[in-house]
């Protein structure tokens, strides 16, 4: 039976017992690579701009989601953003209790469609929607061209 054929007899279904290995490589793509290289080398974030619509996108992308134009222009993301939403994590990815809670936020930037999800470098009691924040970057020599080059977002004025 091929995947295009349909069966109504459950006895004809095949199954696989045990573990199935699924290796894959996820690339950041052309626009993502440009974002990460600028983050690593210049310590700045880039958004892609649609010359036809005048929209700026973060994360950077290659095509406008409104008019489908190819995006070849990149602009600097403002240094200051705002917390648009947040959550407090008490467990890590494996379900192990953290020694202290972490705050994760969706940070948006004036004039840019989209934003970034990252750690908020404040205690849970100080975290709030609307908080003005800026990225805290790793030292230049420690940056590798990944989202982890941003240690997190800290309140403006810290």
N, C-alpha and C positions, 0 to 999 in steps of 0.2 A: 504494500500500500504506500503511495506517495503522500506528500504533505498536502497535495491538492484534493486527494480523495477523502471522503468523509465516511466514518464508520459509526454505526449505532450499536455495535457489538463490542462491549468492553473487553472481551477475551482476546480480541484481535489487536488491542493496543500493546505497544512495546514499551518496555521500561528498562532502566539502567540502575542496577543496584550498586551502591558504593559512592565514591566521590568522583566527580568529573572535574578535571582541571580546566580552568578558563583563564588563560593568560591573555593580556591585552596591553597595548600601549596607548595612552591617551596623550595627544599632543595639544598644545595650546593654540595651534593654528597661526596663520600669518599675523593677524591683528593682535592676538594674545602674546605672541613672541615680541612684537614691537613694544607692547605694554610692559612686559617683564624686563626687557633689555633697558628701557628707559628707567624703570624702577631701580634696577641693579646699578647701572652706570651713572645716572644723573640724579637719582633719588627723587624722581617725580613720577606722577601717574599721568597716563595719557588716555584721552577719550577719542573715539572716532567721530568725525563730523560729516554730515550729509550736506553737500553743497547745494543740492536741490531743495531740501526741506528746511535747512538750517538747524537740524537737530544734532545734538551731541549725545553719544552713547557710551556708557560704562556698565559692564565691561566692553572694551573695544570690540568692534565686529567689522566684517567686510561689506555687509549690505544693509541698507536702510530698511527697517521693518515697515515703514509707511509707504515709501515709493519704490522700493527694491533697487534703488540706485547703488552702484558700487561706491564704497567709501574709501577714498584714498588719502584724505586729509586727517591729520591728528592734531588735537589741541590739548593744552595742559589742563588738568583737573584742578579746580581751586584747592588751596591748602586746607581750607576750613569746610567741614561738612556738618550735617545735623543727623542725630539719631532719629530714624523714622520708626523703628520698632526694635524690641529687645526681648531677650529671655535670659534666665539665670539657670546655669547648668550645675547640678550637684553631683552628677556621675560623669565619668569619662566615656569614651566610645565603646569600651568593653563592659560598661555597667559597674565599674569600680568607683566607690565613693571618692570624690576629690577631697584633698586636705582642706581646701577652701573653695567656695563656689566661684565659678567663672561667669562673667557677663558677656553675652554675645549680642551683637547689634547689626541691624541693617542701616548703613550709613549712606545718605544721599547728599548730593552736591548741587548747589544753585545752578540752574540752567542746563543740567545734565539729566538725561533719561536713564534710569537705572540706578545702580549704586553697588556697594560692596558689603558682604557679610563678613564680619571679623570680630575679634575680641575687643571688648571695651575695657580699658585699663582703669576701672574705678570699682570700688566696693559696691555690692548690690544695692545698698541703701542710698547711694548717690546716683545710681543709674536712672535715667528718665528719658522719655521721648522728648525731642526738641533740644537736647543737650548739644551745644556746639563742641565739635571735636576736630582733632587733626591727627594725621597718621604719625606714629612713632616708628621710625625706621631703625633697622639694625645698623651698626657701624659699616661704613663703605666696604671695608676689607672682609666683612662677614656676609655680605649680600651675595646671593647665588643666582638671582633671576627667577624667583618664585614668590608666591603670595606670602610666604613666611618671612620675606624680607621686611614686611610690615610686622612689627611686634604686636601691634594693636593700635587702637585709637584712644587718645587721651583727651581730657577736657582742654579747651582753649584756655590759655593762661596758666597751664601747669608748667 
